Amino acid sequence: MKMKNEALDAKPMVRQPAQDIPLYASIDVLVAGGGPAGIGAALAAARCGASVLLVEQRGYLGGMATVSQVPAFCPYTDQMKPIIRGIGLEILEDMKRSMADEFQRDWQGRYDWVPIDAEVLKRLLDEKMAKAGVNVLYHTFLGNVLHEQGHVEAAIIHNKSGTQAVKAAIYVDATSDADIVWHAGGPLVKGGDEGELQPGTMCFVLHNLSRSTFLAHADQTGSDLRHSIREGIAAGELKVAREWAGISWLNEHTAGFNFGHVFGIDGSNADDLSRGATEGRVLVHHIVQWLRRSVPGFANAYLGTTGEQIGIRETRRIVGDYVITADDFLGCRSFPDDIARNAYFIDIHMAKPTSGMTMVHLPPGQSHGIPYRALLPVGLDNVIVAGRAISTDRATQGSTRVMPNCFAMGEAAGTAAALLTKQKRSSTRSLDVETLQRQLVHKGAWLGEEINERLRTQRSI
Ligand SMILES: Cc1cc2nc3c(=O)[nH]c(=O)nc-3n(C[C@H](O)[C@H](O)[C@H](O)COP(=O)(O)OP(=O)(O)OC[C@H]3O[C@@H](n4cnc5c(N)ncnc54)[C@H](O)[C@@H]3O)c2cc1C
C-alpha cells in the first residue's frame, strides 16, 4: 500500500552527493506544521513539560485559517453542547476576546461558524507558543526524514540557514499531507478510488462592504446570496460550479469569503499548487467583479487579500492501526481508545464541476469517537499523525478534516508525545491509553460521557 510518486520516479535523476548535515536541535518532540493540529500538538506537549520544536514553512501559525484565509471555524458543538474543548476552545474564546466589542457581543456564547480574524489569530498563537515555551522555527520546510526499520532517526529541514537535521524522540506529523509518513515510506492513500480529490478554493477577504444594506435587501426581498448566485449563473454572468458561498462577517464592512472552486488540484503536487494559485486568483477577480455589479451592499467592495496558497481540502491519508469508516460515523461508534469526538457532517465537495456535493449529517447531540490508533501510521513506531491526514476512509475524511477536530487531535497527539518522552518510551504503541485519556480529560477535553465521567475523578499524572 506504499504510495510511490510515479510522476517523480519517471523523471530523469541526478545523484546528490552524501553530505554531513548540521544538527539544528535535539529535542523531545518535533511538530511539523503549524495548522490547527500542529498548534494543538505543540501547545499540549510543551504544557506537559516536553521540549518542543515546531517547524512551519510560512512565517505564522494557523494553517488553512491564515495561509488560505478560510473564513470561519466549523462547529465546535454537536448542536447541543461543545464537544471540542481543551486547547481548541481556549483559542476560539481568546480570539473572540481579542476582537472588537461588537464582534464579542455577536458571538458571545456561540461556538459554531465563528468568523476568523487571521491577523488576530496569528498574534494570539505567537503569544501562546512563547508562553508555553514552544520553540517555533518559521520559514522552515521539513523536506525529508532519515529512518530505519520503521523508526524516524532525524528530520531534514530547509530554510535560509541551509539544510539541517532535527532529532526528536517523537515526531508529530501535522503537515496535513502526511509529509513525514510519506518521506518515511509509510502506507498512504489519496482521494477516492479513481484518484478523485475535493476541489481547492481560493478564499478571500473583502473590505468596504455594507452588511446592513446586504441584510436589509435579503430581508425585504427574501432573496439571499444563494438566490443571486443562481441568477448570476443562469444569466451566464457568474462562472462558478456551486450555488453557494460562505460569508463570514468580521464587522459591518469586512467579510471573509469561501466562494468558488478550482478543480483537479492535488495539494501534494507543486505544479498543481502553482496552477491553483493562478487560477484561484483569476476566479476571485471574476467573482469580485460580479459581486460589485450584482449584490446590494457590495458595490464598493475592495479586495483586501487572497490566500497565500489555495485552500486544500484533501490530499494523502495515512493507513493507521485503525481506519475510521463511514459506518463508524453513521453508527456514532465509540472506541476504548478515543482521544476526541467528531460531530461535523460529511462534507465532500464535488471533484468535478458536474458532480454533486455529498453531505451527511448526524442528529443533534450525536458524535463518534476518534481512536488513538487512527493517529498511528502502520509500520512507523515514533510518529503520530494529527489533523487532516489521519486514518479514515474518504467519506469520513470529509468530516474529520475541519479545524476544531484538528485542534483536538493535535492536543491528543502532543499529550501522547509528551507522556511517551516523560516515560522514556519511543514506541507510540507502548503508551497506556487510559493515562493519555485521563490527562486529556483533566486538561478539559471531552471524550464522551462515559470516558469523561469515569476519568474525571481520577488524578492525572
Ligand atoms: C476552502 C476550504 C474551506 C474550509 N472551510 C472550513 C471551515 O469553514 N471551517 C473549518 O473548521 N474548516 C474548514 N476547512 C478545513 C480546514 O481548514 C482544514 O482541513 C484544517 O485546517 C486542517 O488542519 P491541519 O492542521 O491538519 O492542516 P493545515 O491547516 O493545512 O495546516 C498545515 C500546516 O503545515 C504546514 N506545512 C505543511 N507541510 C509542511 C512541511 N513539509 N514543512 C513545514 N510546514 C509544513 C502548512 O504551511 C500549514 O501551516 C476548509 C478547508 C478549505 C480548503
The ligand as an SDF file (V2000), in Angstrom:
LIG
                    3D

 53 58  0  0  0  0  0  0  0  0999 V2000
  -11.5520   26.1620    1.1310 C   0  0  0  0  0  0  0  0  0  0  0  0
  -11.6480   25.4870    2.4480 C   0  0  0  0  0  0  0  0  0  0  0  0
  -12.6840   25.8100    3.2980 C   0  0  0  0  0  0  0  0  0  0  0  0
  -12.7500   25.2280    4.5520 C   0  0  0  0  0  0  0  0  0  0  0  0
  -13.7320   25.6290    5.4080 N   0  0  0  0  0  0  0  0  0  0  0  0
  -13.6250   25.3050    6.7100 C   0  0  0  0  0  0  0  0  0  0  0  0
  -14.4380   25.9510    7.6680 C   0  0  0  0  0  0  0  0  0  0  0  0
  -15.2970   26.7680    7.3360 O   0  0  0  0  0  0  0  0  0  0  0  0
  -14.2230   25.6530    8.9800 N   0  0  0  0  0  0  0  0  0  0  0  0
  -13.3030   24.7080    9.3780 C   0  0  0  0  0  0  0  0  0  0  0  0
  -13.1730   24.4830   10.5800 O   0  0  0  0  0  0  0  0  0  0  0  0
  -12.5550   24.0460    8.4760 N   0  0  0  0  0  0  0  0  0  0  0  0
  -12.6670   24.3550    7.1570 C   0  0  0  0  0  0  0  0  0  0  0  0
  -11.8530   23.7560    6.2400 N   0  0  0  0  0  0  0  0  0  0  0  0
  -10.9840   22.6250    6.6370 C   0  0  0  0  0  0  0  0  0  0  0  0
   -9.7810   23.0350    7.4420 C   0  0  0  0  0  0  0  0  0  0  0  0
   -9.3920   24.3550    7.1730 O   0  0  0  0  0  0  0  0  0  0  0  0
   -8.5560   22.1260    7.2300 C   0  0  0  0  0  0  0  0  0  0  0  0
   -8.9160   20.8160    6.9310 O   0  0  0  0  0  0  0  0  0  0  0  0
   -7.7130   22.1800    8.5040 C   0  0  0  0  0  0  0  0  0  0  0  0
   -7.1330   23.4700    8.5870 O   0  0  0  0  0  0  0  0  0  0  0  0
   -6.6410   21.1190    8.5340 C   0  0  0  0  0  0  0  0  0  0  0  0
   -5.8420   21.3520    9.6640 O   0  0  0  0  0  0  0  0  0  0  0  0
   -4.3720   20.7480    9.7540 P   0  0  0  0  0  0  0  0  0  0  0  0
   -3.7650   21.2830   10.9790 O   0  0  0  0  0  0  0  0  0  0  0  0
   -4.4460   19.2870    9.5410 O   0  0  0  0  0  0  0  0  0  0  0  0
   -3.6320   21.3230    8.4650 O   0  0  0  0  0  0  0  0  0  0  0  0
   -3.4630   22.7640    7.8360 P   0  0  0  0  0  0  0  0  0  0  0  0
   -4.4500   23.7260    8.3490 O   0  0  0  0  0  0  0  0  0  0  0  0
   -3.4160   22.5220    6.3720 O   0  0  0  0  0  0  0  0  0  0  0  0
   -2.0380   23.2060    8.3490 O   0  0  0  0  0  0  0  0  0  0  0  0
   -0.8710   22.5270    7.9450 C   0  0  0  0  0  0  0  0  0  0  0  0
    0.3090   23.4410    8.2010 C   0  0  0  0  0  0  0  0  0  0  0  0
    1.5070   22.7180    7.9520 O   0  0  0  0  0  0  0  0  0  0  0  0
    2.4000   23.4950    7.1670 C   0  0  0  0  0  0  0  0  0  0  0  0
    3.2140   22.5380    6.4200 N   0  0  0  0  0  0  0  0  0  0  0  0
    2.7870   21.6140    5.5400 C   0  0  0  0  0  0  0  0  0  0  0  0
    3.7960   20.8600    5.1130 N   0  0  0  0  0  0  0  0  0  0  0  0
    4.9030   21.3140    5.7360 C   0  0  0  0  0  0  0  0  0  0  0  0
    6.2640   20.9130    5.7140 C   0  0  0  0  0  0  0  0  0  0  0  0
    6.6750   19.8710    4.9830 N   0  0  0  0  0  0  0  0  0  0  0  0
    7.1520   21.6130    6.4650 N   0  0  0  0  0  0  0  0  0  0  0  0
    6.7390   22.6660    7.2230 C   0  0  0  0  0  0  0  0  0  0  0  0
    5.4530   23.0770    7.2870 N   0  0  0  0  0  0  0  0  0  0  0  0
    4.5450   22.3900    6.5620 C   0  0  0  0  0  0  0  0  0  0  0  0
    1.4910   24.3510    6.3240 C   0  0  0  0  0  0  0  0  0  0  0  0
    2.1400   25.5270    5.8910 O   0  0  0  0  0  0  0  0  0  0  0  0
    0.3410   24.6450    7.2820 C   0  0  0  0  0  0  0  0  0  0  0  0
    0.5710   25.7970    8.0500 O   0  0  0  0  0  0  0  0  0  0  0  0
  -11.7800   24.2820    4.9510 C   0  0  0  0  0  0  0  0  0  0  0  0
  -10.7370   23.9370    4.0900 C   0  0  0  0  0  0  0  0  0  0  0  0
  -10.6640   24.5400    2.8540 C   0  0  0  0  0  0  0  0  0  0  0  0
   -9.5230   24.2090    1.9700 C   0  0  0  0  0  0  0  0  0  0  0  0
  1  2  1  0
  2  3  1  0
  2 52  2  0
  3  4  2  0
  4  5  1  0
  4 50  1  0
  5  6  2  0
  6  7  1  0
  6 13  1  0
  7  8  2  0
  7  9  1  0
  9 10  1  0
 10 11  2  0
 10 12  1  0
 12 13  2  0
 13 14  1  0
 14 15  1  0
 14 50  1  0
 15 16  1  0
 16 17  1  0
 16 18  1  0
 18 19  1  0
 18 20  1  0
 20 21  1  0
 20 22  1  0
 22 23  1  0
 23 24  1  0
 24 25  2  0
 24 26  1  0
 24 27  1  0
 27 28  1  0
 28 29  2  0
 28 30  1  0
 28 31  1  0
 31 32  1  0
 32 33  1  0
 33 34  1  0
 33 48  1  0
 34 35  1  0
 35 36  1  0
 35 46  1  0
 36 37  1  0
 36 45  1  0
 37 38  2  0
 38 39  1  0
 39 40  1  0
 39 45  2  0
 40 41  1  0
 40 42  2  0
 42 43  1  0
 43 44  2  0
 44 45  1  0
 46 47  1  0
 46 48  1  0
 48 49  1  0
 50 51  2  0
 51 52  1  0
 52 53  1  0
M  END
$$$$
